[in-house]
């Protein structure tokens, strides 16, 4: 079974912000990161359940799955029927406590 992957506008903006920031410092690294993100997001078309749930006190249990890209970017997505909804792309080196409050 193949899932449709839909990336929210918010997640696109967050991803774009991370890539633009890196491009100011190292353009080849930014290109590499963008390619890596695209590969990982496309991989969600098959077996998106392979990643664990993101369970925090203020997030409903078993709602979001978590996928780490390049060890410091957290992608949060949910699966509904045959569709994967990517809702957040967070840089874990920054404070993201706002997300779970």
CNS distance restraints for C-alpha pairs under 8 A (distance, minus, plus):
assign (resid   1 and name CA) (resid  46 and name CA) 6.84 0.50 0.50
assign (resid   2 and name CA) (resid  45 and name CA) 5.20 0.50 0.50
assign (resid   2 and name CA) (resid  46 and name CA) 5.36 0.50 0.50
assign (resid   2 and name CA) (resid  47 and name CA) 7.97 0.50 0.50
assign (resid   2 and name CA) (resid  82 and name CA) 7.40 0.50 0.50
assign (resid   3 and name CA) (resid  44 and name CA) 7.23 0.50 0.50
assign (resid   3 and name CA) (resid  45 and name CA) 4.44 0.50 0.50
assign (resid   3 and name CA) (resid  46 and name CA) 6.28 0.50 0.50
assign (resid   3 and name CA) (resid  82 and name CA) 4.94 0.50 0.50
assign (resid   3 and name CA) (resid  83 and name CA) 5.19 0.50 0.50
assign (resid   3 and name CA) (resid  84 and name CA) 6.46 0.50 0.50
assign (resid   4 and name CA) (resid  45 and name CA) 6.02 0.50 0.50
assign (resid   4 and name CA) (resid  82 and name CA) 6.44 0.50 0.50
assign (resid   4 and name CA) (resid  83 and name CA) 4.69 0.50 0.50
assign (resid   4 and name CA) (resid  84 and name CA) 6.01 0.50 0.50
assign (resid   5 and name CA) (resid  41 and name CA) 7.53 0.50 0.50
assign (resid   5 and name CA) (resid  42 and name CA) 7.37 0.50 0.50
assign (resid   5 and name CA) (resid  44 and name CA) 6.88 0.50 0.50
assign (resid   5 and name CA) (resid  45 and name CA) 6.30 0.50 0.50
assign (resid   5 and name CA) (resid  83 and name CA) 5.90 0.50 0.50
assign (resid   5 and name CA) (resid  84 and name CA) 4.69 0.50 0.50
assign (resid   5 and name CA) (resid  85 and name CA) 6.06 0.50 0.50
assign (resid   5 and name CA) (resid  86 and name CA) 7.28 0.50 0.50
assign (resid   6 and name CA) (resid  83 and name CA) 7.28 0.50 0.50
assign (resid   6 and name CA) (resid  84 and name CA) 6.10 0.50 0.50
assign (resid   6 and name CA) (resid  85 and name CA) 4.97 0.50 0.50
assign (resid   6 and name CA) (resid  86 and name CA) 6.12 0.50 0.50
assign (resid   7 and name CA) (resid  11 and name CA) 6.24 0.50 0.50
assign (resid   7 and name CA) (resid  12 and name CA) 6.54 0.50 0.50
assign (resid   7 and name CA) (resid  85 and name CA) 5.99 0.50 0.50
assign (resid   7 and name CA) (resid  86 and name CA) 4.69 0.50 0.50
assign (resid   7 and name CA) (resid  87 and name CA) 6.56 0.50 0.50
assign (resid   8 and name CA) (resid  12 and name CA) 6.28 0.50 0.50
assign (resid   8 and name CA) (resid  85 and name CA) 7.12 0.50 0.50
assign (resid   8 and name CA) (resid  86 and name CA) 6.04 0.50 0.50
assign (resid   8 and name CA) (resid  87 and name CA) 5.48 0.50 0.50
assign (resid   8 and name CA) (resid  88 and name CA) 7.90 0.50 0.50
assign (resid   9 and name CA) (resid  13 and name CA) 6.15 0.50 0.50
assign (resid  10 and name CA) (resid  14 and name CA) 6.16 0.50 0.50
assign (resid  10 and name CA) (resid  87 and name CA) 6.84 0.50 0.50
assign (resid  10 and name CA) (resid  88 and name CA) 6.89 0.50 0.50
assign (resid  11 and name CA) (resid  15 and name CA) 6.05 0.50 0.50
assign (resid  11 and name CA) (resid  86 and name CA) 6.71 0.50 0.50
assign (resid  11 and name CA) (resid  87 and name CA) 5.39 0.50 0.50
assign (resid  11 and name CA) (resid  88 and name CA) 4.73 0.50 0.50
assign (resid  11 and name CA) (resid  89 and name CA) 5.43 0.50 0.50
assign (resid  12 and name CA) (resid  16 and name CA) 6.00 0.50 0.50
assign (resid  12 and name CA) (resid  89 and name CA) 7.99 0.50 0.50
assign (resid  13 and name CA) (resid  17 and name CA) 6.06 0.50 0.50
assign (resid  14 and name CA) (resid  18 and name CA) 6.38 0.50 0.50
assign (resid  14 and name CA) (resid  88 and name CA) 7.35 0.50 0.50
assign (resid  14 and name CA) (resid  89 and name CA) 5.78 0.50 0.50
assign (resid  14 and name CA) (resid  90 and name CA) 7.14 0.50 0.50
assign (resid  15 and name CA) (resid  19 and name CA) 6.27 0.50 0.50
assign (resid  15 and name CA) (resid  89 and name CA) 5.97 0.50 0.50
assign (resid  16 and name CA) (resid  20 and name CA) 5.97 0.50 0.50
assign (resid  17 and name CA) (resid  21 and name CA) 6.07 0.50 0.50
assign (resid  18 and name CA) (resid  22 and name CA) 6.33 0.50 0.50
assign (resid  18 and name CA) (resid  91 and name CA) 7.62 0.50 0.50
assign (resid  19 and name CA) (resid  23 and name CA) 6.08 0.50 0.50
assign (resid  19 and name CA) (resid  30 and name CA) 5.43 0.50 0.50
assign (resid  19 and name CA) (resid  31 and name CA) 7.86 0.50 0.50
assign (resid  19 and name CA) (resid  33 and name CA) 7.15 0.50 0.50
assign (resid  19 and name CA) (resid  34 and name CA) 6.73 0.50 0.50
assign (resid  20 and name CA) (resid  24 and name CA) 6.50 0.50 0.50
assign (resid  20 and name CA) (resid  30 and name CA) 7.36 0.50 0.50
assign (resid  21 and name CA) (resid  25 and name CA) 7.21 0.50 0.50
assign (resid  22 and name CA) (resid  26 and name CA) 5.87 0.50 0.50
assign (resid  22 and name CA) (resid  27 and name CA) 6.94 0.50 0.50
assign (resid  22 and name CA) (resid  29 and name CA) 7.14 0.50 0.50
assign (resid  22 and name CA) (resid  30 and name CA) 5.40 0.50 0.50
assign (resid  23 and name CA) (resid  27 and name CA) 4.22 0.50 0.50
assign (resid  23 and name CA) (resid  28 and name CA) 7.54 0.50 0.50
assign (resid  23 and name CA) (resid  29 and name CA) 7.20 0.50 0.50
assign (resid  23 and name CA) (resid  30 and name CA) 5.02 0.50 0.50
assign (resid  23 and name CA) (resid  31 and name CA) 7.83 0.50 0.50
assign (resid  26 and name CA) (resid  30 and name CA) 6.34 0.50 0.50
assign (resid  27 and name CA) (resid  31 and name CA) 6.29 0.50 0.50
assign (resid  28 and name CA) (resid  32 and name CA) 6.20 0.50 0.50
assign (resid  29 and name CA) (resid  33 and name CA) 6.05 0.50 0.50
assign (resid  30 and name CA) (resid  34 and name CA) 6.15 0.50 0.50
assign (resid  31 and name CA) (resid  35 and name CA) 6.28 0.50 0.50
assign (resid  32 and name CA) (resid  36 and name CA) 6.19 0.50 0.50
assign (resid  33 and name CA) (resid  37 and name CA) 6.14 0.50 0.50
assign (resid  33 and name CA) (resid  70 and name CA) 7.89 0.50 0.50
assign (resid  34 and name CA) (resid  38 and name CA) 6.24 0.50 0.50
assign (resid  35 and name CA) (resid  39 and name CA) 6.20 0.50 0.50
assign (resid  36 and name CA) (resid  40 and name CA) 6.21 0.50 0.50
assign (resid  36 and name CA) (resid  69 and name CA) 7.51 0.50 0.50
assign (resid  37 and name CA) (resid  41 and name CA) 6.04 0.50 0.50
assign (resid  37 and name CA) (resid  69 and name CA) 6.76 0.50 0.50
assign (resid  38 and name CA) (resid  42 and name CA) 5.99 0.50 0.50
assign (resid  39 and name CA) (resid  43 and name CA) 6.12 0.50 0.50
assign (resid  40 and name CA) (resid  44 and name CA) 6.80 0.50 0.50
assign (resid  40 and name CA) (resid  69 and name CA) 7.40 0.50 0.50
assign (resid  41 and name CA) (resid  45 and name CA) 7.78 0.50 0.50
assign (resid  43 and name CA) (resid  48 and name CA) 7.68 0.50 0.50
assign (resid  44 and name CA) (resid  48 and name CA) 4.71 0.50 0.50
assign (resid  44 and name CA) (resid  84 and name CA) 7.28 0.50 0.50
assign (resid  45 and name CA) (resid  84 and name CA) 7.70 0.50 0.50
assign (resid  48 and name CA) (resid  79 and name CA) 7.64 0.50 0.50
assign (resid  48 and name CA) (resid  84 and name CA) 7.53 0.50 0.50
assign (resid  49 and name CA) (resid  65 and name CA) 7.60 0.50 0.50
assign (resid  51 and name CA) (resid  65 and name CA) 6.10 0.50 0.50
assign (resid  51 and name CA) (resid  66 and name CA) 6.13 0.50 0.50
assign (resid  51 and name CA) (resid  67 and name CA) 6.23 0.50 0.50
assign (resid  52 and name CA) (resid  65 and name CA) 5.52 0.50 0.50
assign (resid  52 and name CA) (resid  66 and name CA) 5.99 0.50 0.50
assign (resid  52 and name CA) (resid  67 and name CA) 7.88 0.50 0.50
assign (resid  53 and name CA) (resid  61 and name CA) 7.97 0.50 0.50
assign (resid  53 and name CA) (resid  62 and name CA) 5.55 0.50 0.50
assign (resid  53 and name CA) (resid  63 and name CA) 7.16 0.50 0.50
assign (resid  53 and name CA) (resid  64 and name CA) 5.66 0.50 0.50
assign (resid  53 and name CA) (resid  65 and name CA) 4.13 0.50 0.50
assign (resid  53 and name CA) (resid  66 and name CA) 5.85 0.50 0.50
assign (resid  54 and name CA) (resid  61 and name CA) 7.83 0.50 0.50
assign (resid  54 and name CA) (resid  62 and name CA) 6.98 0.50 0.50
assign (resid  54 and name CA) (resid  63 and name CA) 7.56 0.50 0.50
assign (resid  54 and name CA) (resid  64 and name CA) 5.48 0.50 0.50
assign (resid  54 and name CA) (resid  65 and name CA) 5.32 0.50 0.50
assign (resid  54 and name CA) (resid  66 and name CA) 5.41 0.50 0.50
assign (resid  54 and name CA) (resid  76 and name CA) 7.60 0.50 0.50
assign (resid  55 and name CA) (resid  59 and name CA) 6.56 0.50 0.50
assign (resid  55 and name CA) (resid  60 and name CA) 7.43 0.50 0.50
assign (resid  55 and name CA) (resid  61 and name CA) 5.60 0.50 0.50
assign (resid  55 and name CA) (resid  62 and name CA) 6.55 0.50 0.50
assign (resid  55 and name CA) (resid  64 and name CA) 7.66 0.50 0.50
assign (resid  56 and name CA) (resid  60 and name CA) 7.71 0.50 0.50
assign (resid  56 and name CA) (resid  61 and name CA) 7.41 0.50 0.50
assign (resid  56 and name CA) (resid 100 and name CA) 6.84 0.50 0.50
assign (resid  57 and name CA) (resid 100 and name CA) 7.48 0.50 0.50
assign (resid  58 and name CA) (resid 100 and name CA) 5.39 0.50 0.50
assign (resid  58 and name CA) (resid 101 and name CA) 5.88 0.50 0.50
assign (resid  59 and name CA) (resid  63 and name CA) 7.49 0.50 0.50
assign (resid  59 and name CA) (resid 100 and name CA) 6.30 0.50 0.50
assign (resid  63 and name CA) (resid  78 and name CA) 6.14 0.50 0.50
assign (resid  64 and name CA) (resid  76 and name CA) 5.82 0.50 0.50
assign (resid  64 and name CA) (resid  77 and name CA) 5.21 0.50 0.50
assign (resid  64 and name CA) (resid  78 and name CA) 4.76 0.50 0.50
assign (resid  64 and name CA) (resid  79 and name CA) 7.85 0.50 0.50
assign (resid  65 and name CA) (resid  76 and name CA) 5.66 0.50 0.50
assign (resid  65 and name CA) (resid  77 and name CA) 5.34 0.50 0.50
assign (resid  65 and name CA) (resid  78 and name CA) 5.97 0.50 0.50
assign (resid  66 and name CA) (resid  74 and name CA) 6.56 0.50 0.50
assign (resid  66 and name CA) (resid  75 and name CA) 5.71 0.50 0.50
assign (resid  66 and name CA) (resid  76 and name CA) 4.86 0.50 0.50
assign (resid  66 and name CA) (resid  77 and name CA) 6.66 0.50 0.50
assign (resid  67 and name CA) (resid  74 and name CA) 5.79 0.50 0.50
assign (resid  67 and name CA) (resid  75 and name CA) 5.02 0.50 0.50
assign (resid  67 and name CA) (resid  76 and name CA) 6.55 0.50 0.50
assign (resid  68 and name CA) (resid  72 and name CA) 6.60 0.50 0.50
assign (resid  68 and name CA) (resid  73 and name CA) 5.49 0.50 0.50
assign (resid  68 and name CA) (resid  74 and name CA) 4.72 0.50 0.50
assign (resid  68 and name CA) (resid  75 and name CA) 6.17 0.50 0.50
assign (resid  69 and name CA) (resid  73 and name CA) 5.07 0.50 0.50
assign (resid  69 and name CA) (resid  74 and name CA) 6.48 0.50 0.50
assign (resid  69 and name CA) (resid  75 and name CA) 7.47 0.50 0.50
assign (resid  72 and name CA) (resid  91 and name CA) 5.98 0.50 0.50
assign (resid  72 and name CA) (resid  92 and name CA) 5.20 0.50 0.50
assign (resid  72 and name CA) (resid  93 and name CA) 6.52 0.50 0.50
assign (resid  73 and name CA) (resid  89 and name CA) 6.68 0.50 0.50
assign (resid  73 and name CA) (resid  90 and name CA) 5.58 0.50 0.50
assign (resid  73 and name CA) (resid  91 and name CA) 4.64 0.50 0.50
assign (resid  73 and name CA) (resid  92 and name CA) 5.72 0.50 0.50
assign (resid  74 and name CA) (resid  88 and name CA) 7.76 0.50 0.50
assign (resid  74 and name CA) (resid  89 and name CA) 5.64 0.50 0.50
assign (resid  74 and name CA) (resid  90 and name CA) 5.03 0.50 0.50
assign (resid  74 and name CA) (resid  91 and name CA) 6.33 0.50 0.50
assign (resid  74 and name CA) (resid  92 and name CA) 6.45 0.50 0.50
assign (resid  75 and name CA) (resid  86 and name CA) 7.18 0.50 0.50
assign (resid  75 and name CA) (resid  87 and name CA) 7.70 0.50 0.50
assign (resid  75 and name CA) (resid  88 and name CA) 5.64 0.50 0.50
assign (resid  75 and name CA) (resid  89 and name CA) 4.58 0.50 0.50
assign (resid  75 and name CA) (resid  90 and name CA) 6.45 0.50 0.50
assign (resid  76 and name CA) (resid  86 and name CA) 6.12 0.50 0.50
assign (resid  76 and name CA) (resid  87 and name CA) 5.92 0.50 0.50
assign (resid  76 and name CA) (resid  88 and name CA) 5.11 0.50 0.50
assign (resid  76 and name CA) (resid  89 and name CA) 6.59 0.50 0.50
assign (resid  77 and name CA) (resid  84 and name CA) 6.67 0.50 0.50
assign (resid  77 and name CA) (resid  85 and name CA) 5.35 0.50 0.50
assign (resid  77 and name CA) (resid  86 and name CA) 4.22 0.50 0.50
assign (resid  77 and name CA) (resid  87 and name CA) 5.51 0.50 0.50
assign (resid  77 and name CA) (resid  88 and name CA) 7.02 0.50 0.50
assign (resid  78 and name CA) (resid  84 and name CA) 5.79 0.50 0.50
assign (resid  78 and name CA) (resid  85 and name CA) 5.29 0.50 0.50
assign (resid  78 and name CA) (resid  86 and name CA) 6.66 0.50 0.50
assign (resid  78 and name CA) (resid  87 and name CA) 7.72 0.50 0.50
assign (resid  79 and name CA) (resid  83 and name CA) 5.84 0.50 0.50
assign (resid  79 and name CA) (resid  84 and name CA) 4.57 0.50 0.50
assign (resid  79 and name CA) (resid  85 and name CA) 6.28 0.50 0.50
assign (resid  80 and name CA) (resid  84 and name CA) 6.44 0.50 0.50
assign (resid  80 and name CA) (resid  85 and name CA) 7.75 0.50 0.50
assign (resid  90 and name CA) (resid  96 and name CA) 7.25 0.50 0.50
assign (resid  91 and name CA) (resid  96 and name CA) 7.88 0.50 0.50
assign (resid  92 and name CA) (resid  96 and name CA) 6.96 0.50 0.50
assign (resid  96 and name CA) (resid 100 and name CA) 7.59 0.50 0.50
assign (resid  97 and name CA) (resid 101 and name CA) 6.58 0.50 0.50
